[in-house]
Each structure stands twice: as C-alpha cells, then as structure tokens.
Amino acid sequence: MNVNDIIDDRYKILKILGEGGMATVYLAEDIISGREVAVKIIKEETMKNPVNLTRFEREARAAASLKHQNIVRVINLGTHKGRPYMVNEFIDGKTLRDTLNIRGKFSFLEACDIMHQLCSAVLFAHQNGVIHRDIKPQNVFITIDGTIKLGDFGIATFQNGAHVTRSEVVVGSVHYLAPEISQGNPATPQSDIYSLGITFFELITGRVPFDDESALTVALKHIKDKFPSIKKFNPKTPSVIEKIILKACAKVPLDRYRSVYDMRKDIVNILHNPDCLKEKKGFFARLFHRK
C-alpha cells in the first residue's frame, strides 16, 4: 500500500504506523466520517501460509466480537484486492512497552490503576469465550487520558471452539507464557491470569521475573524455578501487591485466581484503600518520628 491509496472507496492511507511479520498497520482517514483509523492488512507474501491467514481471520473474529472501553475497537472488516484487512480505532498514545522503556517502571498506584483496567478487558474477553494468549506490555496501549486498551488478538483462541493443533499450542511471548502452555497444554483463563501477573510484576519492577538470551531457558525457568522475590527488584513493594502477583503466577493453574474477576477485586480493594500501599514503619521508627 502507498500513501494516498484508497481502500474500498473509504479509507485513505496516510502513513505506515507499524509492521509485523504477518501484517502492516497504516494510519488512514475514513473519508466518510473524517476520523483517523488504523488499518491492519495482511501482507501478500504471508497469505501463502494458510496458518497466517487463519490467525489473521481469528484475530478479526475475536476482536470484532468484543466491544469494551478497554479493548481496541474493531470498526470494520473487509478484503482489498484479495487481502483481508481490519479497521481499528486509532489509539493516540503509546504502548506500555514504550512507556516502560522511557520511565523504567510505574508507581504502585499507577500500576494498580493500569492492572484494574487491563483485568476488566481480559475479564470481558473471557466472559465472551475469548482467551487472549499474548498479554504483555507490547500489546497494551495507554492513551493520553490514561485509558488502557488491550489489542492484538492475533493468537487468541475460543473456549468453545475447536482445539488448536499441537503445532499452534506453544505460541505467545515466552517471558509472559504460563508454564502449562510451554509444556504443550491448551490455553485456559488461568493462562491469561499468569500473563497478567507477569505484566504486573514488570510494571512495578521494570523487568520480567525470568530472563535469558535463550527462549527455551526462559520457558524452563517458568516451569521449574521458584518465582523470584519481587522485593529483591523493588524493595518497597507493598505486601498486598506482592500477594496478588504471587497468586496470579502460581506454577499450578489451580493455585491461581479462579477468575480474572477475583484478581480484579483484590486490585480494586487497593484502589479503594490506597493507604495500604504506604510503607509501614516499625515500632521504634514510629516512636521517634517527629512531625
């Protein structure tokens, strides 16, 4: 696609926003409404692989079925010169990854606000039978007014749909991938909860709990290694946050939150009682504290 090309007599290409292995995203103008939109169109060469086409169509189907304030909205779906495309709302903001790269980490209250919104998005997806499978800062947008938007449902799966093939099971970003997925088991809502916990960890520490140059080594650490102490990387982490992350990131899915609703409820309790985030002083510190 070139600048000023028009898709389906409606979407005028303005510039490239980004490019992945499977598709290119363009900023475009909706000639009818005058709004700016993001047009994601599959690359011609990747269409030759039926798996890519299936994933793109699955993303379109999954995202289009979810209308929620914290999920990137799909406005239209179509085909242009034989290539499927989807039109999404244009997010005027950055991803959490962009922001983490600049800031390093978020304050505890900011992280809780972000996670509350992100949990709301994932809960809505689960209630509608969609498991995201790729929750990570790169796929979460933060707008200028602080609204969180979950995007990229490219490897999402449907709870009531056909099982994915074994070759498709181990997909997603290994740093955020639940142990059972790396072991070849199907995705469940608890898999998304694990990824939410890892994301929460990164928001307050500025790093992921397990890292290595080898993706296989990272996956094995998620499976076998004890979850690292959060306070090792951010000593001031309040216990209430630490407990949420540890529960979300339990090795065994049954030991995690039963649903995102329960995880969100614990985060809401923090937002309603922000004093619990304050550092508790010991007896002598309180005794000798002077105003």
N, C-alpha and C positions, 0 to 999 in steps of 0.2 A: 504494500500500500504506500502511496505517495501523498505528500501534503496537498490538500485541496481535492483529493479523490472523494467521491460521494458514494456511500453505501446505501443501497435501496432507496435512492432519491430522498434520503432523510439525514444521514449522519456524515457531516463534512470533516474529514481528517485534518487536524491542526498540527499535531506533532506526535512523536513516539514518547510514551511515558515509561515503558519498560519492556524488556524482552526476556523470556524464559526459554527452556529447551523445547517447550511444546507450542507456545503461543506468543503473540506480540500484543501489547496493550497500547492503544492510541488514545490521546485526548482528541475528542471530536465535539463538534457543535451540532446539537439537534436543531435542524433548520426550522422545524415546525414550532418547537417550544422556545427556542433561543437559549436553552440551557447547555452547559458543558457536561459531557458524559464521558465515560471511559469505555472504549470498545475493545473487547478482547477477541481476537480472531486467530484460529488455529493456523499454524504455518503449513504451507503446501507440502513441504518435504516430510513433515511429521504425520501427515494424514495417511501416508503409505503404510504406517504401522497401525493396524486395527486397534491395538491396545490404547494408543494415544487418542484415537478418535473416540473410543469408548469412555476414556477418562474425561475427556472434554465434555462429552454429552452428559456424563454423570454429574459433573460439576454444575452444568447448566440446569439440569433437572433438580439437583439437590438445592442449589442456591435460590432458584426461582420459586421453590415451594416454601421458602422461609421469609416471611415478612415481619421483621422485628427491628426496632430502633438501633440495636447493637449488632446488626448483621448488614454487610454491604448489600444494598438492594439491587436486584436484577430488574431492569426496566423492560428489556425486550430480548427476544431470541430470534435468530434467523440464519439464512445461508446466503453468502455472497460469492458468486462465481464458483459454486460447489464447495465453498469452505464455510463450516459452521462458525457463527460468532455470537457473542452475547454482549448486551449493552448494560453496563452497571452505572450506578450513581457515581459521580466523580467525587472522590474524597479529597478535600482541600486540607491536607495535613500530612503527617509523617507516620511511618510505622513505628511500633515500639522499638524495633531493632535500631532504626535511625536515631531515635531519641536516646536509647541506651548508649549508643556509640558516642554521642555528644556529651551526655550527662554522667555516664558511668552507672548510676543507679537512681532509684526514686526514694522519696521519703516513705516512711511506713504508712502514713495516712494516704498519700498519693497511690501507693501500691495497692492498698485495700480498696480504694475507690475504683481503680482500674480493674482489679480482680472481681469486684462486685458486678461491674458491667459485663465483663467477659463471661463470668459464670451465668449471667442472665441470658446471654446469647447462646451459650452451649446448652443450657437447660432447655431453651425453646427448641433448639435443633433436636435434642433427644426426645422431647415430647412429641415431635413430629417425625420420629423414626429415623433421624439422620445422625450418624456418628461422624465427626469431622476427620479424625485420624491424623491431623497435621497441625495441631495447635502449637504455636511458637510465636515469638515476638515479630518475626518477619511477616506473619500473616494477620497481624492485628494493627489496625490503623487508629491513630488518635487525632481527632480533629482540633481545630483552633480553639473551640469552646470546651474541649476536654471530653467529648463523646468518644467512646470506644466502639470500633466497628470490626467485627470478625469477618475475614474474607478468605478467599482461596479454598474452595470446597473440591479441588481437583482430584483428591483421592478419598473423598467422603464415601461412605457406604450406607446402605439402608438396612435397618434392623430387621425389616420384614421382607427383604429382597433375597435374591439368590445368593448363595455363598460365593465369595470371590475365589478364584483359583489359588492354589498354593503359591504360585509364582507371583501373585499380586499381594500376598499377605504382608510380607515384610517391606512395606513402603512407609515413607514418613521420614522425619529428620531424627537421626539416631540419638542425638543429645536429649530429645524430648520423648523418646519412644518408650512405652511401657515394656517391662521385661517379658511379659507373655507374648507380645507382638513379635519381639526379636526371636522368640522361641517357636514362632510359626503358628500361634493360636489366633483365632479370629478376633477382630476388634469388638469391644463392648463399651458401654458408657464409662466403665471403670478405667478403660484405657485413656479416654479423654480426660478423666479426672487426674490421672497420673501426669499427663502433659500440662494440665493446669497448675499442678503443684510445682513442677519444674519451672514453669514460667514465673510463678510467684517467687520462687527461690531466686531466680535471676533478677527480678525487679528490685529486690532488696539487697542483693549481694553484688550485682554487676557481673556475675559469672554463672556458668552451669555447674551442677554438682559433680558431674563426671566428664572428663575431657581427655583427649588423646588425639594424636595425628591419625591413628587407625580407627576407622568406624567400627570394625569388629571388636577392638579392645573396649571402646566406649560401650557397645552393646553388652559385652560380657560384664563390665563393671555394674551396669544397671541390673543385671541378672544376679550377680554373685556378691558384689562388695556392699559393705554396710553403708547406709546413707550418711554422708559427711555431716559434721556438726555445722549448722547454719551460723552459729555464733563464732565459729572459727574465722569466717569471712566477714561477718558483721557482728561484732561483739555486743552491740546494743540491741540486737533483735529481741523484741518482747516475746515472752513465752507463749502468749496467745497466738501469735503468728507462727512461731515455730511448731506448735502443736498441729495447726491446720496443714502446714506443708508436710510434716511427717506422716500424718494420717492420709493425705492425698497420695503420697509417694510410697506407701507401703508396698513391699515386694509382691505380696499375695493380694490379688484383686479383692477378695472377700474381706480383707482387713482395711480396705479403703472406705471412703464415704459410700453409702449405699446409693446416693444420687447426688447430682450437682446441686440440687435444692438444699441438701443438708450442709454442703460445703459453703454455699452462698449464705445460709442462715448464720453460720459461725462468723463470716466476714461482716455481715450486717450488724451483728452484736458488737463488733469492734467499732464500726462506724457510728453506732448509737452511743457507745461509751468510749470515746477516744482517750479518756484518762488512763485506760488500761495499757496504752502504748507508752506511757511515761515511765522512765527508769525509776524503779523502786529503790529508795535509799535504805541502807542498813540502820540499825538502832543508833550507833554512835554518830553516824552522819546526820541523822535527824536531831539527835540530842545537841550537837554543836552547831547546827545550822543557824546562821544569822540572816535575818532579812535585811 
